[in-house]
Amino acid sequence: MVKKKSVKVFLKAQLSAFSGGVTDYGMMILLTEKLGIHFTVSILISGALGGVVNFCINRYWAFRDQSAYLTSARMQLIRFFGVVISSITLKSTGTYLLHRSFNIDYRIGRLLIDSVVSYGFNYPLMKLWVFKTEPKKSQKTFSYQNENPENNVRTQAV
């Protein structure tokens, strides 16, 4: 059974990804069509800008709940950009290969590749690694220490 909270986090993350994606895709078109930059380079530049938008929305809204993050903002940023650099590489390479192998227009190829990378690569890493939170504790755990470590007992309050 899918939890309501999981669906809510997923939808918020998709809205965040969409916002970053619109920034990314729009900048790619501008750089390629108006400034004449090759689309593989445009994807790298626009991906970085879209990544900044996505990070801010993810950190302060999409993955935020009442639990604390397990890592600092600095570590999240480092992890995030590791994922983004990998994602941009996958998108740029995939778009290029679709264009080269099947003569698919780079704009269409990019949308196809983005779908695969976003759901299969970005979201799982963002949720489970970059913005991971502590599990909420519904019950407190108490430890009773005995002199003999083998006899230590852990009980849960009801």
Secondary structure, 3 states (H helix, E strand, C coil): CCCHHHHHHHHHHHHHHHHHHHHHHHHHHHHHHHCCCCHHHHHHHHHHHHHHHHHHHHHHHHCCCCCCECCCHHHHHHHHHHHHHHHHHHHHHHHHHHHHHHCCCHHHHHHHHHHHHHHHHHHHHHHHHHCCECCCCCCCEEEECCCCHHHCEEEECC
